[in-house]
Structure formats: C-alpha cells, structure tokens
Amino acid sequence: MAKKAVLIGCNYPGTKAELKGCINDVKRMYKCLIERFGFAAEDINVLIDTDDSYTQPTGKNIRRALNDLLRSAEPGDFLGGLIDEAKEQIGESTKQQEESDSGSGFGFKNFLHRKVEDAFESRGIHVPSGLRHHSRGDEEEVADRGVGDDYEGYVKSRSLPLSTLIEMLKDKTGKDDIDVGKLRPTLFDVFGEDASPKVKKFMKVIMDKLQQGGNGQDGGGFLGMVGNLAQEFLKHKLEDDEGYGKPAMETEVGSKQEAYAGPTKRSLPDSGILISGCQTDQTSADASPSGNASAAYGALSNAIQTIIAESDGRVTNQELVEKARKMLKKQGFTQRPGLYCSDHHVDAPFVC
C-alpha cells in the first residue's frame, strides 16, 4: 500500500498579503509524514512559493498535482484528502449554511452586498469595519476577531481581502484600471485555459449575453457585475479573436449559482476527510508567540503537530479536532476547527 501526499504552502512573498508560517507548516508536515507516518520522500509532492527549486503553487500546478495524485492511486493507497463538502461531524458551519440558504447568510443578496463593499474598497474608499459583513476578516480586525487580548507576538489573518487581491493583480499585470467590475475578466484574460472553473463559468455567462446583444442595463444581473469598459473590452475580443473565449465557452454551467458563487453541492468520494482551520464566518491565524516571523506557523497546524507529538501519532480524527479546539481556545485564538467526513471516519486514526 502506497502513502502519497501533496503539500502546498503559499506565503505570497513581497506582497501586501505576505504570510510567514505557511511554508513552515509544510516543512513540519513533510518531516512528520516521513518520520512518524512512514511516507517516502519521493511520494510527497511539495509546492511552495518561496523557493524556485520547488514547483510553484499556481492554480494550474495545484490542479495538476492533485490530478496526478488521483491518477496514480491504486486500491488500498492512502492519499488524506481535499474536499469541498461532507457531513459536518464537528463544527457550526452547517447551521450557518442552513440559515444562509433561507436568505440570512451567504446568499445572492449577501453576495451583492459584499460586491458593493469591495467596489468601494477597490477604489480606495474605506468602509468602516462595523458596517462590513462579518466574514470579511480584514487584517486590521485580526486583534478583535482572530486572537484574544492576552496574546502576545506576531499574528496575522490568513484571509485575502479582495482589495488586497486587486492590488496584487495590478502589480503582477501592470494594469492600473482593475477593480471589482474587471476582476474576473482580468483573471480570464491573464490565465485563459488555466483560469479557475468559477472564473470560466462566469465568463461563459457574460460572453453568451454579449453575443446575444445584451448590455449592462440588467441591474443586479451578471452584466451588471462587469464594468462598461470591461464589457467593451470583451466585445472587441470576441469580434477580433474567435479563439479568445474558447476556454470559457467550452465550460458547462449548470446554474447561475455556479457562475457567481460556485456550486453548493458536489459529489464527493466517501473516503474524503476535511479538517478545517476555522468556521465559515472566521479566518485562520498566521502566528508566532515569540514575535519571530521565522518561527511562525498556522495556529491549527501548530496545534495538530503538538497533539501528534503528545499522542505519538495515535489519535483519531475526532480526538484531534476536539483537542485542537481546546488548545486554540486556551492559547487565546477564537478560530474553531471543524471535522467533515463520513461517520465511519470519525473514529479512524489521523493520517493512517
């Protein structure tokens, strides 16, 4: 039986969103998998963005690494897992999602509300934190929402505010006119076939409407989410280059939900296990009690490593998450890890 893993760490070096602990987390888990759980070094694929000798963790490379992992699998192999949805065994997110489905949480109205906020932010207009949606997780709010008042040392939210993402895109592309209305068209323009499925689905809907003679006067609809300049840009692209929209036009879109916020339900392998760093209305912390950035870590990742060491690796998924919750609370962190898996994996050993 083979044991294989893909480890991904993004510190976003040299950007406003730079983190310190993600690569350290990868290195610790790499060592843990080899020394404690018997993985072979050649069976662990590492993608990090601080060393050019490693594969860079771009969207394209991450999808390729995960696809290679799945294609190489044989019956009995242990792969851990990366899934989007499964039965919530420990956590509060299911209740929040049920409330959002009824219109009080992350539905379409809330999506548009956040879009308006982000539009202001991307144009340099600051929205007071008290008026923001509670899931924004901006860096200046970390002290209030990510960690207790008694915590000392380095701490930063691992969220990526949209305004920061736009700044990063401007820097990488050299385009100064990027804002919320041009975000997805810009991503599609830059990455094309390698753009994320969500971006391609959104662009397919936009392009279909433009080819049908639509315009931006449809209020809160899809064209209303794309600025007029972006619409003109796309019209010219479609007229001058028939191959431009091919990656998007070949993408299937099952519903409007998939195009603007991604599908709510996905078919998942029964063996999938997800341990999340926090709940859906929280952000995870990048931290170091000593204040030394070189010793920084993810709050949950550090808790997991501590628990594994204390238990000599003999801990179930449920025990691990419950102990991590207690440890993080004791340390002053407000994030609450979650466990998502089928019933028969609740009491299964962590990793193997």
Buried (B, 14 or more C-beta within 10 A) or exposed (E): EEBBBBBBBBBBEEBBBEBBBBBBBBBBBBEBBBEBBEBEEEBBBBBBBBEEEBBBBBBBBBEBBBEEBEEEEEEEEBBBBEBEBBEBBBBBBBEBBEEBEEEEBBBEEBBBEBBEBBBBBBEEEEBEEEEBBEBBBBBEBBEEBBBEEEBEBBBBBBBBBBBBBBBBBBEEEEEEEBBBBBBBBBBBBEBBEBBBBBBBBBBBBBBBBBBEEBEBEEEEBBBBBBBEEBBEBBEEBBEEEEEBBEBBBEBEBEEEBBBBBBBBEEEBEEBBBBBBBBBBBBBBBBBBBEEEBEBBBBBBBBBBBEBBEEBEBEBBBBBBBBBBBEBBEEBBBBBBBBBBBBEEBBEBBBBE
